Amino acid sequence: MHNSIAAASRSHRRLLASGALLTSQLLLLTLPATSAVSAPAGDTNETRPSPGSAHMGAGVLLHEGTHGAPVSTRVARTEGVDVSSHQGNVAWRTLRKSGVKWAYVKATEGKSYRNPYFAQQYNGSYKSGMIRGAYHFATPNTSSGATQANYFVKHGGGWSKDGKTLPGVLDIEYNPYGSTCYGKSSRQLVSWIRDFLNRYKARTGRQAVIYTSTNWWKRCTGNYGGFASRHPLWVARYASSVGPLPAGWKFHTMWQYTSRGPTVGDHNRFNGSLKRVKALANG
């Protein structure tokens, strides 16, 4: 009798143990995938873009978003586009037929990146009858402004008075690879920008255009107004109007108003007629 009771007790314990094991297995199967321990933010570069992949307005769209479409006015505006390697070989004839009259092409970034589609984009826009120019995506944390200006001029950012070549553009905006202001103070960034602009002028004889967003400019340069008297402003804002401008500028020359336009996405309006676009090209 005693042995029978002991055997029954052991059997009961085995049933309890197996039941607990089965319950734990079922719980593991029903736990959501997100309950797994993941690496802390910043431990992986999976979402960080690769060097050279930046393009005009990418940071503006990410940080500032879209707030409507431009309101139609009777004021003269001339349609333009900007392109980079993201667009590959561009259908320039299609754009030209749609009314696009001018274009800017990314030539370089930092001190080592060159757009592999530059020749097709730069020469193709020219052959289609557009007035075109080149831009440089600045990375102030990788080398001096003068170094990057030299690299830009050497690899497509030059200028010639042929009536169809616009002055080079310094694209200075949100850092897609790290710290928004490239780890620099406002004073340091202003000094870097000045270094780039002075070297570009010395190499080409032209004042470079500055492309930026008002919000970034205020945050990272302290809303510095010292460049406005000599450098045309290309402002980025995806909204119904240009909005407030950075300090010093009383008007904008170009406005990047959308990243979702036809054929290439990034569309712009020149603040004036085609005659004014030609005037900027001729210097």
Residue pairs with C-beta under 8 A, 6 or more apart in sequence:
48 177
48 178
49 176
49 177
51 109
51 110
51 113
51 177
52 85
52 109
52 110
52 113
53 85
53 86
53 176
54 109
54 137
54 176
54 177
55 82
55 84
55 85
55 86
55 106
55 137
55 266
56 82
56 84
56 104
56 106
56 135
56 137
56 171
56 173
56 211
56 236
56 256
56 266
57 82
57 173
57 236
57 238
57 256
57 259
57 266
58 174
58 176
59 173
59 174
59 175
59 176
59 213
59 216
60 173
60 174
60 213
60 216
60 236
60 237
60 238
60 256
61 238
61 259
62 174
62 176
63 174
63 180
63 215
63 216
64 213
64 215
64 237
64 238
65 238
66 238
66 239
66 258
66 259
66 260
67 238
67 239
67 240
68 239
68 240
69 240
69 257
69 258
70 239
70 240
70 241
70 257
70 258
70 269
71 240
71 241
76 272
76 273
76 276
77 269
77 270
77 271
77 272
78 101
78 102
78 269
78 270
78 272
78 273
78 274
78 276
78 277
79 99
79 100
79 101
79 102
79 267
79 268
79 269
79 270
80 100
80 101
80 102
80 103
80 104
80 254
80 267
80 268
80 269
80 270
80 277
81 95
81 100
81 102
81 103
81 104
81 261
81 263
81 264
81 266
81 267
81 268
82 103
82 104
82 105
82 106
82 135
82 256
82 266
82 268
83 90
83 103
83 104
83 105
83 106
83 117
83 121
83 264
83 266
84 105
84 106
84 115
84 117
85 106
85 115
85 116
85 117
87 117
87 121
87 264
87 265
88 117
89 117
89 120
89 121
89 124
90 117
90 120
90 121
90 124
90 125
90 263
90 264
91 263
92 103
92 124
92 125
92 127
92 128
92 130
93 128
94 263
95 103
95 128
95 130
95 263
95 264
96 128
96 129
96 130
98 262
98 263
100 130
100 267
101 130
101 131
101 270
101 274
101 277
102 130
102 131
102 132
102 133
102 166
102 270
102 277
103 121
103 125
103 130
103 131
103 132
103 133
104 132
104 133
104 134
104 135
104 166
104 169
105 115
105 118
105 121
105 122
105 125
105 132
105 133
105 134
105 135
105 156
106 115
106 118
106 134
106 135
106 136
106 137
106 171
107 114
107 115
107 118
107 122
107 134
107 135
107 136
107 152
107 155
107 156
107 157
108 114
108 115
108 136
108 137
108 148
108 151
108 152
108 155
108 156
108 157
109 136
109 137
109 139
110 137
110 138
110 139
110 142
110 143
110 148
110 151
111 139
111 142
111 143
111 147
111 148
111 151
112 151
113 137
114 155
114 156
115 121
115 156
118 134
118 155
118 156
122 132
122 134
122 156
125 132
126 132
126 164
130 164
131 163
131 164
131 165
131 166
131 277
131 278
131 281
132 164
132 165
132 166
133 159
133 165
133 166
133 167
133 168
133 169
133 209
133 281
134 152
134 156
134 157
134 168
134 169
135 157
135 168
135 169
135 170
135 171
135 211
136 148
136 149
136 151
136 152
136 157
136 168
136 169
136 170
136 171
137 171
138 145
138 148
138 170
138 171
138 172
138 192
138 193
138 196
139 148
139 175
139 177
139 182
140 172
140 182
140 184
140 188
140 189
140 192
140 193
141 175
141 178
141 179
141 182
141 183
141 184
144 192
144 195
145 191
145 192
145 193
145 194
145 195
145 196
145 197
145 198
145 199
146 195
146 196
146 198
146 199
148 196
149 195
149 196
149 197
149 199
149 200
149 203
150 199
150 203
152 168
152 200
153 168
153 200
153 203
153 204
157 168
157 200
157 204
158 168
158 203
158 204
159 165
159 166
159 167
159 168
159 204
159 205
159 206
159 283
161 282
161 283
163 278
163 281
163 282
164 281
165 281
166 209
166 277
166 280
166 281
167 204
167 206
167 207
167 208
167 209
167 232
167 280
167 281
167 283
168 200
168 204
168 206
168 208
168 209
169 208
169 209
169 210
169 211
169 234
170 193
170 196
170 197
170 200
170 208
170 209
170 210
170 211
171 211
171 212
172 193
172 210
172 211
172 212
172 216
173 211
173 212
173 213
173 216
173 236
174 180
174 213
174 216
175 181
175 182
180 216
180 219
180 220
181 189
181 219
181 220
182 189
182 220
184 192
184 220
186 220
186 221
186 222
186 224
187 222
189 220
189 221
190 221
190 222
190 224
190 226
193 210
193 221
193 227
194 227
196 208
197 207
197 208
197 210
197 227
197 231
200 206
200 207
200 208
201 207
201 208
205 283
206 283
207 230
207 231
207 232
208 231
209 231
209 232
209 233
209 234
209 253
209 254
210 227
210 231
210 232
210 233
210 234
211 234
211 235
211 236
211 254
211 256
212 233
212 234
212 235
212 236
212 246
213 235
213 236
213 237
214 235
214 237
214 243
214 244
214 245
214 246
217 223
217 224
217 246
217 247
218 246
218 247
221 246
223 246
223 247
224 246
224 247
224 248
225 246
225 247
225 248
225 249
226 248
227 248
228 246
228 247
228 248
228 249
228 250
229 248
232 253
232 254
232 280
233 245
233 246
233 249
233 251
233 252
233 253
233 254
234 252
234 253
234 254
234 255
234 256
234 268
235 242
235 243
235 245
235 246
235 252
235 254
235 255
235 256
236 255
236 256
237 243
237 255
237 256
237 257
238 256
238 257
238 258
238 259
239 257
242 252
242 255
245 251
245 252
251 271
252 271
253 270
253 271
253 280
254 268
254 269
254 270
254 271
255 268
255 269
255 271
256 266
256 267
256 268
257 267
257 268
257 269
258 265
258 266
258 267
259 265
259 266
261 267
270 276
270 277
